[in-house]
Amino acid sequence: MQSGTSITESTLLALFTIVSLSLACWLARQPAKTSVGITLGVLLGLVLIYTTSALVAFLANVLPFGQIDFWLSNLVAKF
């Protein structure tokens, strides 16, 4: 059974999500007041996750992720 997303697309989403959450956690620790930090961190995390998921969805329409997966699987199979 095949799913609708490729391994490359899932990897990009995971990478961008980790970066987004890291930046949000970093920003949440910066202000002196805890409530301001939590609010800024949550807002930045949501904005970055939505933005990066839209970017990956756009790239999925432009780049041949299925072909990239095929090339990567052939490359891995040689080793």
C-alpha positions in Angstrom: 0.0 0.0 0.0 1.3 3.4 -0.9 0.7 6.7 0.8 0.2 10.1 -0.8 3.4 11.7 0.5 6.9 10.7 -0.5 9.8 10.0 1.9 11.6 13.2 0.7 8.5 15.3 1.4 8.1 13.8 4.9 11.8 14.4 5.7 11.5 18.0 4.7 8.4 18.5 6.8 10.1 16.9 9.8 13.3 19.0 9.3 11.4 22.2 9.0 9.2 21.3 12.0 12.2 20.6 14.2 13.8 24.0 13.2 10.5 25.8 13.8 10.1 24.3 17.2 13.7 25.0 18.1 13.4 28.7 17.1 10.1 28.9 19.0 11.7 27.5 22.2 14.6 29.8 21.9 12.3 32.8 21.5 10.2 31.7 24.4 13.2 31.9 26.7 14.3 35.4 25.8 11.8 37.8 27.4 11.9 38.6 31.2 8.2 37.8 31.7 7.2 34.1 31.3 3.8 34.9 29.9 5.3 37.1 27.1 7.8 34.4 26.3 5.2 31.7 26.1 3.0 33.8 23.9 5.8 34.8 21.5 7.1 31.2 21.3 3.7 29.8 20.5 3.0 32.4 17.9 6.3 32.0 16.2 6.0 28.2 16.3 2.6 28.3 14.7 3.6 30.8 12.0 6.8 28.9 11.1 5.1 25.5 11.0 2.3 26.8 8.8 4.8 28.7 6.6 7.1 25.7 6.2 4.3 23.3 5.5 3.0 25.6 2.8 6.5 25.8 1.4 6.9 22.0 1.2 3.4 21.7 -0.4 4.5 24.2 -3.0 7.8 22.4 -3.6 5.8 19.1 -4.0 4.1 20.7 -6.9 7.4 22.0 -8.4 9.9 19.2 -7.6 9.5 15.6 -8.6 9.6 14.1 -5.1 8.6 10.7 -6.4 11.6 10.7 -8.8 13.9 11.9 -6.1 12.8 9.0 -3.9 13.4 6.6 -6.8 17.0 8.0 -7.3 17.7 7.9 -3.6 16.5 4.3 -3.3 18.6 3.2 -6.2 21.6 5.0 -4.7 21.1 3.3 -1.3 20.6 -0.1 -3.0 24.0 0.1 -4.6 25.7 0.3 -1.2 
